[in-house]
């Protein structure tokens, strides 16, 4: 099955394996030249480019490589795999081919459409061994075809509709175009963030602009990305003539789904989707460490009150061309995936409704699993069918304990003793009479996975073991089982409420002291032995080198909850070069501690050309600015500010040289009114106007980091300076400045003044003056 691209005017480039129109230049959307060139080099050099390639997985070192190379991205489409094999599929927005690779391996006859030529080439390279994948470099709104498709996917694309589709309702217009591309009975699958997802209420930054509360407060403009809540998104589909869109909630979100819950899953009285929501929170790689509330404790409340789908962090929406609105299995409650292991051990767990009952079915995602399920010490056991248990996980009681102020090691020990009592009872019920009273006590190898997150405390008061998929060939020590239990509890990334013990305990001492409080004495040598054994097991399960596991785990501190970072306001003033700035001509955004990329759209009523002034904060603070950039109305980056040379600073802000390896330039604002005047080249400055965007990368730098970077003296000077501003008085502040300002700060300030003089001369030549009081 092939696509008639040549007949439609597209030409095949054998060097890149991409089809394109003659003269097509591509779109400006990019993760950056260096990032995409690195991803392209990794893919082109890899011998194995399969979905779960260990070779590619080993090259994942940061967010861009995780996003573009991880096989976990494919889980967003796995629930609909039955509709893909041998079907004609159009993927709109292929990116670097992570999902294209899955669609190809699933047997789809795929046409992958990507607007960026470089990304299209990477996507084609990722699928270079799949004859059923065709990659086209083209804008969606210019894509010329008379083909009809059985499936069209928009994964992380609909939110960008305004960038590629004209009109007052770009998302509706994009879906209307999709409707015309579908064959009768064909389906569109859309994945998009939820504007009012629960994690965004908790303080997670909006995904596209990096600013907390940006979507919640509906600060979107008409020319940038936009997400929707469930009611509004359903209306968008209906306006595009999709009568019955069906919603699914991917957890933690659609980018790396671990669980996918259907609408029926939230409604079925015997099913508990909150368990899946809780278990997947820690698997969100974009979740900041400090939130305003504990998501694991909030999800049951939301779901119990019927709000689970409404506040899901993302949506997957399936809609059919036609009247039935089907295209999915109607008895499915949820899918659960584990794809972070060696390919033979990747699996899907399917929860189905059977009347009032729930059926649990498991299957391996690889046909090679049954032939590769064991090693000399461990084995992987997959039960095709299992009983569904309602209740709560024992691990959830641990979450409740450590999230309370005043928890103690003694209380942790009591929890572990309760866990051992339950485990002992479960073993006895299966004919294993084990006395779990010492670290060296022998435990049957079949209970290697009997840890708190695999124990359900049922509604009838009894405990039930679930998902015991890993077993040891020989018996194991109780101390090792407890090590695995505590390791899994900490690694779920829950935050411990601070107390007198927490800050002083590393993880090794936390385990040893908690075990002792449970009546199990474990020594340092035992701990090291258990850590080595767990590393070897993890290597067996994941295929990664054992040396990478637990390398620094023992010495790391506990993940302590911290107060949410203080928010501040950053403001861009826009004015005409002849008129200056005024309070009425501003764009103000609230910013958290960061790091964040904050986008300031120049309003439609701004003058043209517009001169811009950036006030990065409204309070004294240390902060690091990584970039200041200008983008035109088409989203193309037109200027990147050289932070040391292209900024005129008011006297109340000091720029300091950053150490090698730091992300940007360090600044110190001495009062509530720090001002920066970016000075782009004259040819760029003359074009800045409505529709342009100024983007700033910024993060607050706290005093401990300042101490680490510049020494205790600067941190002490900063603290005293803040005390002076708070009430010591003007004379004391002047004395403090004269006594405490360090020699290197004076030298850097002098260097900054020289740059200011040079920039002011450049401004004067253009008739512009920097007035620190104007507009205030």
C-alpha positions in Angstrom: 0.0 0.0 0.0 1.5 3.3 -1.0 0.6 7.0 -1.1 0.4 8.9 -4.4 2.8 11.7 -3.3 4.6 12.1 -6.6 1.3 12.7 -8.4 0.6 15.5 -5.9 3.8 17.3 -6.6 6.0 15.9 -3.8 9.6 14.7 -4.6 11.5 12.1 -2.7 14.9 13.1 -1.2 16.9 9.9 -1.1 19.6 11.4 1.2 17.1 12.2 4.0 14.3 9.7 3.0 11.8 12.5 3.1 9.2 13.7 0.6 8.8 17.4 0.1 7.6 20.0 -2.4 10.3 21.8 -4.5 11.3 25.0 -2.6 9.7 24.0 0.7 11.7 25.7 3.5 9.9 24.2 6.6 8.5 25.8 9.7 10.5 27.5 12.5 9.3 25.2 15.3 12.4 23.7 17.0 13.9 22.5 20.2 17.1 24.4 19.2 19.8 23.6 16.6 22.2 21.9 19.1 19.5 19.7 20.6 18.0 18.5 17.3 21.4 18.0 15.7 22.4 15.9 18.8 19.2 13.8 18.5 19.7 13.4 14.8 23.3 12.2 15.3 22.2 9.7 18.0 19.5 8.2 15.7 21.6 8.1 12.6 24.5 6.4 14.4 22.4 3.8 16.1 22.4 0.2 14.8 19.1 -0.5 16.6 16.4 2.1 16.1 13.5 0.0 17.4 11.0 1.3 19.8 12.6 0.0 22.9 16.2 0.0 21.6 18.7 -0.4 24.5 21.2 1.5 22.4 18.9 4.6 22.2 17.8 4.3 25.8 21.5 4.5 26.9 21.7 7.9 25.2 18.9 9.4 27.2 20.5 12.0 29.4 18.0 15.0 29.6 14.4 16.0 28.8 14.8 16.4 25.0 16.5 13.0 24.6 13.9 11.4 26.9 11.1 13.0 24.9 12.4 12.1 21.5 14.0 8.7 22.2 11.9 7.0 24.8 9.7 4.1 23.9 7.3 5.1 26.6 5.8 7.8 24.4 4.0 5.1 22.4 1.7 4.2 25.4 -0.5 7.1 24.3 -1.7 5.0 21.3 -1.3 1.4 22.7 -5.0 1.2 23.9 -6.0 1.6 20.2 -3.5 -0.8 18.7 -6.3 -3.0 17.3 -7.3 -0.2 14.9 -3.8 0.4 13.6 -2.5 -2.8 11.9 -2.7 -2.6 8.1 -4.7 0.6 8.3 -3.9 3.9 6.5 -2.8 6.2 9.3 -1.9 9.9 9.0 0.3 11.2 11.8 0.2 15.0 12.0 3.2 16.4 13.7 5.7 13.5 13.7 8.4 15.3 15.5 11.6 13.2 15.6 9.7 10.0 15.0 9.2 8.4 18.5 5.5 7.7 17.9 6.1 7.1 14.2 8.3 4.2 15.1 5.6 2.7 17.2 3.0 3.1 14.5 5.3 1.4 12.0 6.0 -1.5 14.3 2.3 -1.8 15.0 1.8 -2.5 11.3 0.1 0.7 10.2 0.5 2.0 6.7 1.8 5.3 8.0 2.2 8.7 6.4 4.0 10.9 8.9 3.7 14.6 8.3 6.2 17.0 9.9 6.6 20.7 9.2 10.3 20.9 10.2 12.6 19.5 7.6 15.2 18.6 10.1 12.7 16.8 12.4 11.2 15.0 9.4 14.7 13.7 8.4 15.2 12.5 12.0 11.8 10.8 11.9 12.6 9.1 8.6 16.0 7.9 10.0 14.2 6.5 13.1 12.0 4.4 10.8 14.6 3.7 8.1 14.1 -0.1 8.3 10.3 0.1 8.1 8.9 0.0 4.5 5.4 0.9 5.7 6.5 4.3 7.0 6.5 7.4 4.7 7.7 10.8 5.9 6.6 14.1 4.3 8.0 17.5 5.2 5.0 19.8 4.9 2.8 22.2 6.9 -0.5 20.7 7.7 -2.5 23.6 6.3 -0.7 23.3 3.0 -0.8 19.5 2.8 -2.3 18.6 -0.6 -3.8 15.2 -0.8 -6.9 13.4 -2.0 -6.2 10.4 0.2 -8.6 9.2 2.9 -7.2 7.7 6.1 -8.6 5.2 8.6 -6.9 6.9 11.5 -5.5 10.4 11.9 -3.4 11.2 15.0 -2.7 14.6 16.6 -0.4 13.9 19.6 0.5 17.2 21.2 -0.5 19.1 18.1 -4.0 20.5 18.5 -2.8 23.1 21.1 -0.7 24.6 18.4 -3.5 25.0 15.9 -3.3 28.8 15.9 0.3 28.6 14.6 -0.7 26.6 11.5 -4.4 27.3 10.9 -5.9 30.6 10.2 -9.3 31.8 11.3 -11.1 32.8 14.5 -11.4 29.2 15.7 -8.2 27.5 14.7 -8.7 24.3 16.7 -12.1 23.8 15.2 -10.8 24.5 11.7 -8.0 22.0 12.2 -10.4 19.3 13.2 -12.8 20.1 10.3 -9.8 19.6 8.0 -9.1 16.3 9.7 -12.8 15.3 9.3 -12.4 15.7 5.5 -9.3 13.5 5.5 -11.0 10.6 7.3 -12.5 7.6 5.4 -16.1 6.7 6.5 -15.8 5.1 10.0 -12.3 6.5 10.4 -11.2 7.9 13.7 -9.1 10.8 14.9 -7.0 10.4 18.1 -6.0 13.6 19.9 -3.7 13.9 22.9 -3.5 17.3 24.7 -2.9 18.7 28.1 -5.9 19.6 30.2 -6.0 23.4 30.9 -7.4 22.6 34.4 -5.4 19.5 35.2 -4.9 18.8 38.9 -1.1 19.1 38.8 -1.5 22.6 37.4 -3.7 23.6 40.4 -0.9 22.2 42.5 1.7 24.6 40.9 3.2 22.6 38.0 4.1 25.1 35.3 2.0 25.2 32.1 3.8 23.0 29.6 4.2 25.4 26.7 5.2 28.7 28.5 6.7 27.2 31.7 4.7 29.5 34.0 2.6 28.2 36.9 -1.1 29.1 36.8 -0.8 30.4 33.2 -3.5 28.0 31.9 -5.6 28.0 35.1 -5.8 31.8 34.8 -6.4 31.6 31.1 -3.6 33.9 30.1 -3.4 32.5 26.6 -3.3 34.9 23.6 -4.6 34.4 20.0 -1.3 33.6 18.5 0.3 31.0 20.8 -0.5 27.5 22.0 -3.7 27.0 23.9 -5.1 24.1 25.9 -8.7 23.4 26.9 -10.7 21.9 29.7 -12.9 18.9 29.1 -16.2 20.8 28.5 -14.6 23.3 26.1 -12.6 20.6 24.3 -15.8 18.5 23.8 -17.4 21.6 22.3 -14.5 22.0 19.9 -15.0 18.5 18.6 -18.7 19.0 18.3 -18.3 22.2 16.3 -16.1 20.3 13.9 -19.0 17.8 13.4 -17.6 15.0 15.6 -20.8 14.1 17.5 -19.6 11.8 20.2 -15.9 12.3 21.2 -14.8 9.8 23.8 -12.4 10.9 26.5 -9.6 8.9 28.2 -7.3 10.1 31.1 -3.6 9.2 30.7 -1.7 9.2 34.0 0.6 10.9 34.8 -0.1 12.7 31.4 -0.1 11.9 27.7 3.6 12.4 27.1 4.7 9.3 29.1 1.5 7.5 30.0 1.7 4.6 32.5 -2.1 4.2 32.9 -5.0 5.2 30.6 -8.4 5.3 32.3 -11.7 5.4 30.3 -14.9 7.3 31.2 -16.3 3.9 32.2 -13.4 3.4 34.5 -14.3 6.5 36.5 -17.9 5.4 36.6 -17.7 1.7 37.4 -18.6 1.1 41.1 -16.2 -1.8 41.6 -13.1 -0.2 40.0 -10.7 2.2 41.8 -8.9 4.4 39.3 -7.4 6.5 42.1 -5.0 3.6 42.7 -3.6 4.1 39.2 -3.5 7.9 39.6 -1.6 7.6 42.9 1.0 5.1 41.6 1.9 7.1 38.6 2.4 10.6 40.1 6.1 10.0 40.7 6.6 8.9 37.1 6.0 12.4 35.7 9.4 13.7 34.6 8.2 17.3 34.3 6.7 17.5 37.8 8.5 20.1 40.0 9.7 18.9 43.4 7.6 21.3 45.4 3.9 21.6 44.9 1.2 23.4 46.9 -0.5 20.1 47.9 0.3 16.3 47.7 -1.2 14.9 44.5 -1.2 11.4 45.8 -3.6 12.5 48.6 -5.7 14.7 46.4 -6.5 12.2 43.6 -8.8 10.0 45.7 -10.8 13.1 46.8 -11.2 14.3 43.2 -12.3 10.9 41.9 -14.6 10.1 44.7 -16.4 13.3 44.0 -16.8 12.5 40.3 -14.1 14.9 39.1 -11.5 12.4 37.9 -11.8 13.0 34.2 -12.4 16.8 34.6 -9.1 17.3 36.4 -7.0 14.7 34.6 -3.7 16.2 33.7 -4.1 15.3 30.0 -6.8 13.9 27.7 -6.8 11.4 24.9 -9.9 12.0 22.8 -11.1 9.5 20.2 -13.8 10.6 17.7 -15.2 8.8 14.7 -16.4 10.2 11.3 -20.0 9.1 11.4 -22.7 8.7 13.9 -21.7 5.8 16.2 -18.8 7.5 18.1 -17.3 4.1 18.6 -13.8 3.1 17.6 -12.9 1.9 21.1 -13.7 -1.2 23.2 -16.7 -0.4 25.4 -15.9 -2.7 28.3 -12.4 -1.4 29.0 -11.9 0.4 32.3 -8.2 1.1 32.1 -4.9 0.1 30.7 -1.7 -0.1 32.7 1.8 -0.3 31.0 5.3 -1.0 32.2 7.7 -0.3 29.3 10.8 0.8 31.2 12.3 -2.7 31.3 14.1 -5.0 28.9 11.8 -5.7 26.0 10.8 -9.3 27.1 9.5 -7.9 30.4 7.4 -5.0 29.0 3.7 -5.7 29.7 0.2 -4.4 29.6 -2.4 -4.9 32.3 -6.0 -4.6 31.1 -8.9 -3.9 33.4 -12.3 -5.0 31.9 -15.8 -4.7 33.2 -17.8 -8.0 33.3 -21.1 -6.8 34.6 -20.6 -5.7 38.2 -17.2 -7.4 38.4 -13.8 -6.4 37.2 -11.5 -8.7 35.3 -7.7 -8.2 35.3 -5.8 -9.5 32.2 -2.1 -9.2 31.6 -0.1 -9.8 28.4 3.5 -9.3 27.4 4.1 -6.7 24.7 6.8 -8.8 23.1 6.3 -12.3 21.7 9.8 -13.1 22.8 8.8 -12.8 26.5 8.0 -16.4 27.2 11.3 -17.6 25.8 13.4 -15.0 27.8 11.6 -14.9 31.2 14.4 -16.1 33.5 18.0 -15.9 34.4 20.1 -18.0 36.7 18.8 -16.0 39.8 15.5 -14.4 38.9 12.4 -15.1 36.8 9.6 -13.0 35.4 6.1 -14.5 35.9 3.1 -13.1 34.1 -0.3 -14.2 35.2 -2.7 -14.0 32.2 -5.7 -13.5 34.6 -5.8 -12.4 38.2 -8.4 -11.4 40.8 -9.2 -7.7 41.2 -8.9 -6.4 44.7 -10.7 -3.3 46.0 -9.3 -1.4 48.9 -6.1 0.7 49.4 -2.5 -0.1 49.0 -0.4 -0.6 52.1 2.1 1.9 50.5 -0.6 4.6 50.7 -0.5 4.4 54.5 3.2 5.2 54.3 2.4 8.2 52.2 -0.1 9.4 54.8 2.5 8.9 57.6 5.4 10.8 56.1 3.2 13.7 54.9 2.3 14.5 58.5 4.4 16.9 60.5 6.1 15.2 63.4 6.6 11.7 61.9 9.4 9.9 63.6 11.7 6.9 62.9 9.8 5.1 65.6 6.6 5.5 63.6 8.3 4.3 60.4 9.5 1.3 62.4 5.9 0.6 63.5 4.8 0.8 59.9 7.5 -1.7 58.8 6.6 -4.0 61.7 2.9 -4.0 60.5 4.1 -4.7 57.0 6.1 -7.7 58.2 3.1 -9.0 60.2 0.9 -8.8 57.0 3.6 -10.4 54.9 4.0 -13.2 57.4 0.3 -13.8 57.3 0.1 -13.8 53.5 3.0 -16.3 53.3 1.3 -18.6 55.8 -1.9 -18.5 53.8 0.0 -20.0 50.9 1.7 -22.7 53.0 4.9 -20.9 53.9 5.3 -20.7 57.7 8.1 -18.0 57.9 9.2 -16.3 61.1 10.1 -12.8 59.9 12.0 -11.8 63.0 15.6 -11.2 61.9 17.5 -9.8 58.9 18.9 -13.3 58.1 15.5 -15.0 58.2 14.8 -17.0 55.1 12.0 -15.9 52.7 10.8 -18.0 49.8 12.0 -16.5 46.5 8.5 -16.3 45.1 8.0 -13.3 47.5 10.8 -11.1 46.0 8.1 -8.6 45.0 6.0 -8.7 48.2 6.5 -5.0 49.0 3.9 -2.5 50.3 2.9 -1.2 46.9 1.9 -4.8 46.0 -0.3 -5.4 49.0 -3.9 -4.3 49.0 -5.8 -3.8 52.2 -9.2 -5.0 51.1 -12.5 -3.4 52.2 -13.3 -6.6 54.1 -10.3 -6.2 56.4 -8.1 -8.8 54.8 -4.8 -8.2 52.9 -4.2 -9.5 49.3 -0.9 -9.7 47.4 -1.1 -8.5 43.8 1.3 -8.3 40.9 4.1 -10.6 42.2 5.7 -10.7 38.8 9.3 -11.0 39.9 10.6 -14.1 41.7 14.0 -15.3 42.9 15.1 -18.8 42.0 16.4 -19.4 45.6 15.3 -18.1 49.0 16.2 -14.5 50.0 17.0 -12.8 53.3 14.3 -10.9 55.0 16.7 -7.9 55.2 16.9 -7.9 51.4 13.1 -7.9 51.1 12.9 -5.0 53.6 15.6 -3.2 51.6 13.5 -3.5 48.4 10.4 -2.4 50.3 12.0 0.8 51.7 13.7 1.5 48.4 10.5 1.4 46.4 8.7 3.6 49.0 11.4 6.3 48.7 11.8 6.0 45.0 8.1 6.7 44.4 9.3 10.3 45.0 7.0 11.1 47.8 8.1 14.1 49.8 8.8 13.7 53.5 7.4 16.4 55.8 10.4 18.0 57.6 11.1 17.0 61.2 14.0 16.9 63.5 15.2 13.6 62.2 14.6 14.0 58.5 17.3 16.6 57.7 20.0 14.6 59.5 19.3 11.2 57.9 20.7 9.9 54.6 18.8 7.1 53.0 21.1 4.4 54.3 20.7 5.6 57.9 16.9 6.0 57.4 16.7 2.3 56.4 19.0 1.0 59.1 17.3 3.0 61.9 13.8 2.3 60.7 14.5 -1.4 60.4 15.9 -1.4 63.9 12.8 0.4 65.2 10.8 -2.5 63.6 13.0 -5.0 65.5 15.2 -6.0 62.7 18.9 -5.3 63.2 20.8 -4.6 59.9 24.5 -3.6 59.8 26.4 -1.5 57.3 27.9 -4.6 55.6 24.4 -6.1 55.3 23.2 -2.8 53.7 26.0 -2.8 51.2 25.3 -6.5 50.3 21.6 -5.8 49.7 22.4 -2.7 47.6 24.7 -4.9 45.4 22.1 -7.6 45.1 19.4 -5.1 44.1 21.7 -3.5 41.5 22.2 -6.9 40.0 18.4 -7.6 39.9 17.7 -4.2 38.3 20.3 -4.9 35.7 18.5 -8.2 34.9 15.1 -6.4 34.7 16.2 -3.3 32.7 19.2 -4.4 30.8 21.3 -1.5 32.1 24.7 -1.8 33.7 24.4 -2.7 37.4 26.9 0.0 38.3 24.4 2.8 37.4 22.0 1.7 40.1 22.2 3.0 43.7 25.5 4.6 42.9 24.8 7.6 45.2 21.5 6.4 46.7 22.7 5.5 50.2 24.3 9.0 50.8 21.4 11.0 49.4 19.1 12.8 51.8 15.4 12.1 52.0 13.2 13.9 49.5 12.0 16.6 51.9 8.9 18.7 51.2 9.8 22.4 51.0 7.7 25.5 51.0 6.4 26.4 47.6 8.7 29.0 46.0 7.6 32.6 46.4 6.1 34.0 43.2 7.0 37.4 41.8 6.0 39.5 39.0 8.0 40.1 35.8 6.9 42.9 33.6 7.6 44.1 30.0 6.9 47.7 29.2 6.4 48.5 25.5 6.5 52.0 24.1 7.4 54.0 21.0 11.0 55.2 20.9 9.7 58.8 20.9 7.2 58.4 23.7 9.0 56.3 26.3 7.3 53.9 28.7 4.1 54.2 30.8 2.3 51.9 33.3 -0.6 51.4 31.0 1.5 49.8 28.3 2.7 46.6 30.1 2.5 42.9 30.0 2.9 41.5 33.6 3.3 37.8 34.4 3.6 35.9 37.7 6.7 33.7 37.8 7.6 31.1 40.4 11.2 30.1 41.3 11.8 28.4 38.0 13.6 27.5 35.9 11.0 28.9 33.5 10.7 30.2 30.0 8.4 33.2 30.3 6.8 34.5 27.2 5.6 38.2 27.0 3.4 38.7 23.9 3.4 42.2 22.5 -0.3 43.3 22.5 -2.2 44.1 19.4 -2.6 47.7 20.5 1.1 48.3 20.9 3.0 50.9 18.8 5.1 49.8 15.9 8.0 49.9 16.2 8.0 49.0 19.9 10.8 49.7 22.3 10.8 47.2 25.2 11.9 47.4 28.8 12.1 44.3 31.0 11.6 44.5 34.7 12.6 40.9 35.6 11.2 41.0 39.2 9.3 43.2 41.6 11.4 42.5 44.7 15.1 42.2 45.7 16.4 38.8 44.6 19.3 36.9 43.1 18.3 35.3 39.9 19.9 33.7 36.8 18.8 34.7 33.4 19.6 32.1 30.7 18.2 33.8 27.7 16.3 36.9 26.4 15.0 36.3 22.9 12.7 38.0 20.4 10.3 36.0 18.2 8.3 37.6 15.3 4.6 37.1 14.8 5.3 33.8 12.9 7.1 32.3 15.8 10.6 32.7 14.2 13.4 33.7 16.6 14.8 36.9 15.3 17.2 37.9 18.0 19.0 36.3 20.9 20.4 38.9 23.4 24.0 38.7 24.4 23.4 39.1 28.1 26.8 40.7 28.8 26.7 43.1 25.9 23.2 43.9 24.8 21.5 45.0 28.1 21.4 48.4 29.6 20.9 48.0 33.4 19.4 50.5 35.9 21.6 51.2 39.0 19.4 48.8 41.1 20.5 45.7 39.2 24.0 44.2 39.2 25.2 41.6 36.7 27.9 39.2 37.9 30.0 36.9 35.9 28.8 33.3 36.1 31.1 30.3 36.7 31.9 27.9 33.9 29.0 25.6 33.3 26.4 27.9 34.7 23.2 28.2 32.5 23.2 32.0 32.2 24.2 35.3 33.8 23.6 35.9 37.5 21.9 39.2 38.5 21.2 40.8 41.9 18.3 43.2 42.2 18.9 45.5 45.2 15.3 47.0 45.3 11.8 46.4 44.0 12.4 48.1 40.7 15.2 46.5 38.7 15.1 47.5 35.0 16.7 46.1 31.9 16.7 47.6 28.4 17.4 45.0 25.7 19.1 46.6 22.7 18.6 44.6 19.6 20.3 45.6 16.3 18.6 48.6 14.6 17.2 46.4 11.8 15.4 44.2 14.3 14.4 47.0 16.6 12.6 48.7 13.8 10.4 45.7 13.2 9.4 44.9 16.8 5.7 45.4 17.2 2.3 43.7 17.8 2.4 40.0 17.6 6.1 39.7 18.5 7.1 37.8 21.7 9.9 38.5 24.2 10.9 35.3 25.9 13.0 35.2 29.1 14.6 32.1 30.7 14.9 32.8 34.4 15.2 31.1 37.8 15.5 32.4 41.3 18.8 31.5 43.0 18.5 30.9 46.7 21.0 31.9 49.3 22.5 28.4 49.8 23.4 28.3 46.1 24.9 31.7 46.2 27.0 30.5 49.1 28.1 27.6 47.1 28.9 29.6 44.0 30.5 32.7 45.5 31.4 31.9 49.1 29.8 32.6 52.4 30.9 36.2 52.4 28.6 37.1 49.5 25.7 35.2 51.1 26.3 37.1 54.3 26.5 40.4 52.5 23.2 39.7 50.8 21.5 38.7 54.0 22.7 41.9 55.7 21.7 44.0 52.7 18.2 42.6 53.0 18.2 43.4 56.7 19.3 46.9 56.0 16.5 47.4 53.5 14.0 46.1 56.0 14.7 48.8 58.5 18.2 49.5 59.5 18.0 52.8 57.8 19.6 54.6 54.9 22.8 55.6 56.8 23.3 52.0 58.0 22.7 50.7 54.5 25.3 53.1 53.0 27.8 52.0 55.7 27.0 48.3 55.0 27.5 48.8 51.3 30.9 50.5 51.9 32.0 47.9 54.3 30.7 44.7 52.8 30.8 45.1 49.1 33.4 42.7 47.9 36.4 43.5 45.7 35.2 41.3 42.9 31.7 42.9 42.9 33.3 46.3 42.6 35.4 45.2 39.7 32.4 43.6 38.0 30.3 46.7 38.6 33.0 48.8 37.0 33.1 46.5 34.0 29.3 46.7 33.8 29.4 50.5 33.9 31.8 50.5 30.9 29.4 48.3 29.0 26.5 50.6 30.0 28.4 53.6 28.8 29.0 51.9 25.5 25.4 50.9 25.1 24.1 54.3 26.1 26.2 55.7 23.4 24.6 53.3 20.9 21.2 54.3 22.2 21.9 58.0 22.1 22.9 57.6 18.4 19.3 56.3 17.9 17.7 59.0 20.0 16.8 56.7 22.9 17.5 57.4 26.6 17.1 55.0 29.6 15.1 56.8 32.3 14.8 54.7 35.4 12.0 56.8 36.9 9.8 57.1 33.8 6.5 55.2 34.0 6.8 54.5 37.7 
